[in-house]
Amino acid sequence: IFCNASKHQGKFLVQGTNDSSVVSKVSAAAQGYFQDVFLQHFVCKAARRAPLINRGYYVRWRAVDHCVRRFLHITDNCPKRQILSLGAGFDSAYFRLRADEALDRAVVFEIDFPDVTRRKAALINSDNTLRGMLDPHLPSCTGPEYVSSGRYRLLGVDVREESQVEEALSAAGLDWAAPTLILSEVVLTYMETKWSDAVISWTAKLLPQSLFVMYEQIHPLDPFGRIMQDHFLKLNSTLHALLQYPDTAAQRNRFLDKGWEQCVCLDMNDFYFGLVPEEERGRVESLEPFDEYEVSSSSVNSWVAVLPGVRLHHTATSLPGGGVVVYGGRSSPLNPIRGLFRVTLDTRDTVKLCVEQMDCTGEPPAPRWRHTTTAVSHKGKDFLIVFGGKNESEAALGDGYFLCPDQQHWTEIPVEGSAPVARHTHSACSYQGGVVVFGGLDRRGLPLGDTALLRPTDRGFSWERIEVQPPPVPRYSHSAHVIGEKLLVVGGVWLHSDGVPGVVMINLTTRSSVEFSLDTTSVPWPLMLHSFCSELTDSEEPELLLIGGGGNCFSFGTHFNLQPVTVDLRPALG
C-alpha cells in the first residue's frame, strides 16, 4: 500500500489482515453460520473464534453475499456480466458461486498485491478441490495474471495504479462496457485517502455500467471506534479514510462526489434487522450460546466474588430494612445460578461482609439473568419484584415474581393490565410504591424505548403503559434513577447512528422527554457507558457517580473505564 521503502513493512501487515479475516470466516462457516466448503482450503490451521466474532463475520459475509446474489439476479438476462473484486485476498466467492452454478455468462476478476496473488495461485494449483473448479485446459499466464480460467482471472497488481490496473484487466479480457459488480471488502480504507478516492473515481469513469459494493468501518470517534482505531494503529494498518468519511452520510456523499449517480449506505444493524429474514436470524442466534449484546464479554462491575462461585448479570437490590439481596445471574450462557443471598455489612468490630443464603418457600421464578429486581410496597409490607431477563432456553422473559424478604417467601400478588413485552437488559426503578420500567432488548434482539409503570392498587398492582413524547431513543444496558417525578436514563447501547447515548430525562407527570448529550472531553480515555454501575451522590449539587463499564470490543481488544466519573445532573433536572 505504501509508496516509499521505509513503509514496506506496513504493506505486509495489511496483507496479514487478509489471513486473519479468512481464519475468522472459516470459524464462522465451521459453526454453521453459512455454507462455504472452499474457505478451509485457504488456511493452514483452523481456529475457533468466539461467538461474538462468528456472528460479526456472518453478518459481513451475508451482506456481501446478498449484494453479489442480487447483482447476478438482476443481470440474469444480460449476455455478459462481470465481478471485479479489489483486494480480494483469499476470498472464495468464485469457487462458491461456481459450485452453485451461479456464474452463467459471468467472469470473476480478482486483484490484489502480487505477493498475495502468488500465494493464492499456489494454493489453488496445489489443491485438487480448488484446481478442479477451473477449466481443465488453462491458457498460459502472462504478466500479472497468475490464474487464467474461463470464468476466473487472478491478477497481481497494485489497485492504486490506475494505468497498470486498466492494462492488466484489458489484457485479461475485462469488458469495460459490460455490467460489472465492483467489490471492496475492507480494502480501500487501508490506503491513503487520496488513493482510495482515486479508485472510486476511476472505476466510475471506466465502468459506466457498474455497481460498487464497499464494506468498511465507520464511527471512528465513539468509544468503540477509538478502541478500533488504536488496534489498527498497533498493527501499523491505519484506517485512513475513516476520519474523513466517518458515517453513512459522509460515505454516501463521497461516492456521489466521485462520479457515481446513486448511493445507498446501510450500517450492519440496518442490514441485519432489515434484510435478513427473522427466521434466518433465529437460526443464526441458536447456533452458539451468546450473551455479548454490548459487544463486551465481561465487565468489572458485573461479577460478585464474595458469594460461592462467581456470577454475571445478576441483580443486587437494597432492602428497606438494610442489606442487599443478590439474585440470579449466570456463570456462563448455559449455566444460570439459582438461589438468593442476603448480604449485610457488619461494623461491630471490623468492617466485613456477611453473606447468608436465603431458603425461600413458594413457587420461585425460572432461573434468569439480565433481569431486574426492584423494591415495591403492598399493603404496608415490603416486597421485591423480579421482572424480565433471559436464560438458556428463553431469548427474553416477560413474567414477574414477588418475594417477601422478611418471610423469605415467593408470594402471589394480583397484577392487572397488560404487562410490557418480554425483555432483558432493561431498567426498573422504585416509584411511588411500584416500579417504572424502561428500555431493554426484546426477543428479536431489538432495543426498546417504551416506558411502563407498575402501580399499587387496592388488590395488588396494575401495569400501565406511558406514552412519552417525543419518544426516547430505544436503548439497553443503561442505568436509571427516579428523582421526584423524573426518570433519568443514563448511557446504554442503541442502534441510533449518531453519537452514543447520553442522558434522557422522562417527566412521569407530563409524560415528556428531553435528550441530553454527555460532554466527555474531560475524560482522557474512551468512556463506555454499558455494563456499568451508577449511584446518586450526597453532594449539594445533583451528581451521578458512574463506576466501571466496558468490555471486549469485538476483536479489537478489551477496554474498561479506568476510574469513576461524575455527571452533573443540573441540566437534566432543570
N, C-alpha and C positions, 0 to 999 in steps of 0.2 A: 504494500500500500504506500509506503513512504518513499520519497524520491531519493534522498541522499543516503550515502552508505552508512552513516552513523546511526540510522534508524532501521537498518535491515532486520535487526532482532525483532522489532515490533511486527514486521510482516509475518514472521514465523509464529509469534504469539497470537496474532489474529487468526492465522491458519489453525492454531490449536483450538480455537473456539469451535471450529468445524468438527474436530474429533470429539470434543465434549458433547456437542449437540447430538451427534449421531448415536453416541452411547446412551444418552437420555431417551432418544426416540426408540432405541432397541428395548430399553427397560419398559417404556410405556406399552410397546407392542407385545412384549412377553407377558405382561399382566392383563392383556385382553382389551386395552383401551381402543386399539384399532388393529386392523389386519394388514401386516406387511411382512411377508416371509423373506424379503430380499435384504432388508436392512442388516440383518445379522451377518451377512456376508461381507460387510464393510467394517466390522470391528474385530479386533484380535481377541478381546476378552469382554464378555458382557458383565454388566454390573447392575444390581437392582437399586433404583433410586427411591427416595421417599415418596409416599403417596402424593404429597403436595407437588413434587417435581413431575411425577407421572401425569397428574391432572393438567398441569400447566402446559406440558408438551403435547398432551392430547388436544387441547384447545387450539394450540398453534398448528398442529398437523391438520386438524379438522378444518380450520379456517382456510388454509392454503389449498387443501384438497377440494373444499367446497368451490373455491374460485376456479380451479382447474376444471372440475367436472362441469361447472356452469358454462365455461368457455367452450368446452368440447360439445356441449349440448346445443348452444345457440349457433355454433358454426357447423352443425352436423350436415347441412346441405351444401356447404362450400366445397369446391373441387380440391382445395388445398388449404391447410391451416398449420400453424407452427407454434411451438412453445419455446421461448428463449429464456433460459434460466441463468441469471447473472450471479456469479459467486456460488455456484451450485454445490461445491464441496462434495460430500459423499451421499448426496440425496439419491434416493432410489425411485423417484417418481416415474422415470421412463420404464423401468422394469415392472413396476406395479401396474402401470397403465397398459403396457404391452400384454401382460398376463391377463388383464381384464378385457382384452380385445377392444380397447377404447381409443386406439391410435389409427383408426382407419383414415387414410388420406392426411395423416398428421406426422410431422417430424419434430423431434425434441433436440434442441441445440443447448449445450451446456458450456459455460465459460467460467474459468477460474484460473488462478495462478498456475504457471507451468509445473511448479513443484507438486501442487495438489492434483492436477490432472494426470501427471505421470504416475503418481501413486494409485489413483483411481483406475487408470488404464491397466496398470499391472495387476491390481486385484481382479478386475474383470477378466483379463486374459488368462489368469491362473485359476479361475473358479469355473467349474463345469456348469453350474446353475446359471451364473451370470452370462457366461460366454454363449450358453445355449439360447439366450434371449436375443442374440444378434443374428444377422443374416449369416447363412452358412459360408458364403463366399464373400469375404470382406475385401474391399479395394485397399490397396496400399495407402498408408497415411503419409502425408507430406506436410512440411511446415509445422504450424502449431496444432495440427489436427492429430490427436492421439488415439481416437477411436472413430471410425467412419463406417456406419451401418446404414441400411436403407431408411430407418426411422430414428436414428440416433447418431448425433455427432458431438464429440467431446473435444473441446478446444482449449489449449493453454495459452491465454493471452490476458494482459492486464486490462480490465474493463474500463479503466480511466482513459486509455489511449484510443480515442475515437477512430482515428485513421487506421490503426492496426486492427481494431475490432471489426471495422467495416470491411477491410480487405480480407480478414480471416473468414468472416461469415459469408461473404460473397463467394470465396473460393470453396467453402463447404456446402454451398448450394442454397443459402437462405434466400427466399423470395421476398424482397423488400415491400412488395405490394400486397402480399397475401395476409389474411387475418392472422394476427400474432398475439399471443399472450406473453408478456414480459414478467418474469418473476424475480423478486429481490427479497429474500428471506433473511433479514438481519445481516445485510451486506453493505449497503451504501453508507450506513452510519459509522462504519469504521474508517471511511475516507475523510479527508479534509472536506469541509462543506462545499468549497468551490468545485471540487471534483465530482461529488455526488450530485450537485445541482447540474453540472455539465452533462452527466449521464442521463438525468431526467430530460434535459433539453434535447440531446441528440437522438434519443430514442423517439421522442415526439416528432422530430424532424424527419428521421429516416424511415420510420414505420408508421405511415399515416393511418393504416387500418389495424390499430393495435389497442390492447388493454394493458395497463401496467398495474401489477399487484405487488404491493410492498408491505412487509411486516417488520415493524420497528418499535423500539421503546419510545414512550412519551412520559410526560410529567417528571422532569428532572429535579424539580426544586421542592417537592413534598418530601417528608421524611424517608419514605421508601425510595424515592428517586435519588436522594442524596447518598443513601447506602449503596444503591446500584451503581451510581457513578464512581464512587470510591472503589468498588470491586473491580470495575474495568480499568480504572487508573492503575491499580496494583498489578494488573495483567499487562500494562503498557498497551492497552487496546482502548484508547479513548473513544467515547461515543461523540463524534464531532458535531453532528447536526442537531443533537438533542436540545441544546440551549437556544439555537436559532429557530427551531421548529418544535416547540415544547408540547403541543397539544394537537387535537384533531383539526381544529380550525386553522392553525398555522400550517399543518401538513396539507390541508386542502388548498389553501391559497398558494402554497409552494408549487403544486402541480399546475394549477391554473396559470400562474405567472410564468411557468416554463414551457408553455405551449400546448398543454392538454386542455381539451374542450370541456370536459366534465370530470368531477372527482367526488367520490363518496368515501367517507372516512369513518370507520367504526372502531371503538375500543373492544377488547376481548370480552368484557362484560356484556356489551351490546350484542356481540355476535353469539355468545353462549346462550343468553336468555332469549334472544330474538330469533335466531336462525337454527339453533339446534333443537329438534323436537323434544318435548317434555319426556316422552318415553325413552328416548336415547339418553337424555340427561340422567334419568332414573337408572338406566343400565350402567352407565359410567360410574355413578355415585355409589353403586352397590359392589363395585369390584374390590375395593380395599377399605379397611377401617380408616376413617378420615375425621379429623377434628381440628383442622387448622384454618378455620374460616377467616381469621385475621391475618393470614399469611404469617403465622407465628406458631411454633410448636410448644412453646412454654413461656412462662412469664415469671419474673422474680417475685411476683405477689400472688401467684395462683397455686401455691403449694403450702401444705401445713406439715411440719416435721415434729410437732410436739405430740401428735396423735400416733397411734400404732400405724406404721406404714406412712406413705405419702399419698397426696391426692391433688387433683387438678379440678378446676371449675366447680368447686363446692360453694356453699354459702356459709357465712359466719354472721349470725344475727344477734344483736344486743337484746337482752331481756330487760323488761321494765324494772324488774327487781334486782338487776345486776347479773353479770356473767354473760357469756356468749354461747349460743347453740350452733354447733357445726354439723351440717347435714349434707349428705350426698357427695357428689364428685366421682372421680374415676382415677384409676392408676394407669389405664390405657384405654383406647377407644373400644375395647372388647370387655373391659373389666370395671363395671361400676362398683362403688363402695357402698355397702349397706350400713345401717345403724346410725345413731346420733351420739354426740358427745357434748357435754356441758363443760365449758372452760371458764374458770374463775381465777381471780388474782388474790393470792394470799400474801398480806403485807404484815403479818403479826411479828415475825422475827426478821426474815429476809424475804425479799420480793421473789415470789415464784408462782408459776402457773400450775393450777390444779386441774387435771383432766379426769372427768368422770363419765363413764358410759351410761347412757340413758336407756333403760329397758322399758320400752313403751308398749302399752296394750292397745287393742283396737286394730283396725284394718289399715296397714301402712300404705303409702304410695308405692308405685313401681320404682325401682332404683333409677336414678337420673343424675344428670349433670347439666351445667349451663342453665339452671333453673333460677328462681328467686325464692327467698324465704323472708317474709315480712311480718312485723308485729301488727296485730289488729286487736280490737276490743269488741266483746259481745256480752251484753247484759252485765256489764261491770267486771267481767273477767278478761284476762289477757290470753291471747292465742297467737300462734304463728300460722300463717298460711303459706304452703308450698305451692307454687304455680309454675306450670310450663316446664321447659327443659327438653332434653333428649336422652336417649340411651342407645344401647347397641342394636335394638330392633326397631325403634321409632325415630324417624327423622325430626319430629317435633311433637311435643306433648301439649295438650290444652286443658288438662284437668287441674283441679285444686284440692288440697287436703288441709284440714285444720288440726293443729296439735295444741293440746293444753299442756304447757310445760310443767305446771305445778303438779298435776295429776299424772304426768307422763302418759298421756292417752290420746290416740288419734280419734278425734271427735267428729261426728257428722253434724253439720250445721246447714240448715236450708239456704240455698242460694237461688235467687230468681234472676230472670233476664237472660239474655244471650251472651255467653262467655266470649271473650276475644278469641280470634283464630289461634290455633296451636302455634307455639313459637318457642325459641330459645335465645339465649344471649341478649335478653331484654333487660329492662329495669323495672323495679317495683318499689315504691316508696310509701311509707305510712302516711295517711292523710285523713284527718277527722274520724279516726276510729276504723277507717277502711284502708284501701290501697289505691294508688294511681299507677297504672301500668303504661309503659311507653316502649315502642320500637321492638327490635329483635329481628330474628330471621324466621321465615315461615318454612313449611315442609318442603317447598321447592328451592329453598336457599336464597329467596329474595328478601331484601331488607324491608322492614315495616316502618311506617311513620305515624301509626294511629295511637290515640290516647284513650284509655278506658278507666273508669272508676268502679271500684267495688265498694258500695256504700252500705253502712249498717242500716238495718230495718228492725221493726219490732220482732219479726220472726227470725231473722238471720242476717242475710246480706243480699244485695241486688247489684247485678252488673249494669253499667250504663256507658254507652259509647259517647265520647266527647268529640264533636265536630269542631276542630280548631282551624281558624282562618288567619293568615294563609297557612295551608298545611305544612308542617315541618318536613324537612328533607328526611326520608327514611334512613335509618342507621341502626347499627347494632354494636355490641361490645363497648358501650358507653357507660357512664355513671350518671346518676341523677339524684337530686335533693329537692325537698319541698321546703320553701321558706315563705311562711304566711300562706298566701293564695297563689304563689308562683312555683311552678315546677321548672327547675334548672336542669337541662340535659347537657352534659359535658362530653366532648370528644366522641370517640367511636369510630366506626368504619362505615362508609357509604359508597354507593356506585355513582354518585354525582361526580361529574367530570372536572369541576373547578375547585381547586384547593382541597383542604382536609377539614373535617368537622371541627367547629369551634364550640360555641355555647348557643343553645336555643332556649329562650325564656317563654314558657307557656303560662299564660294567665288563666287559671282554672275558673275564675269568676266570669271574666269577659270572653273567655274561650278564644283568645287571640294569641299570636306568637310573633316573636322577633328573633331573627338570627344575628348572632354577633361573631365576627371572626376573632381569632386569638392572635395577638401580636407576639410572635415567638422570636423576634430579632435579638432579644437579650439572652436567649438560650444558645450557647455556643455549639450545641450538638443537635442532631435531629430529634425532635420531641414527638414520640409516637404515643398517641392517646388511645390505645386499646389495651385490654387486659391490665388495666391499672386500677389503683385504689384512689379514692378522694374523700376528704373529710373537711367539714366546715371548721374553721379555726375560731378561737375565742377572742380574737383581736377586736379592737374597737371598730375598725373598718371591715366590712364583709369580705372575707377572703376564703378561697378554697385551696386546700393543700393537695397536690397531685403527687402520688407516690408510685414508683415503679412503672411498669408498662414496657412494651416492645416484644421482641422475639426474633425468630428466624425470618429473614427477608428472602423468600424463595431460595435460590441457590447462591445468593449474593453475600451471605454472611449473617451473623447474628448481631442484633443491636438491642441493648437495654438502656432505658433512660438512666443517666448516670447519677442523678440526685433528685430529691424532691423539688418541685417548683410550686409557686403560688400564683393564683389567678385572682385579680381584683374583680369583685363581683358588682361594683358600683354601677358600671354601665348597664348591666343586665337588670339590676334591681331598681334602677332609676334614682 
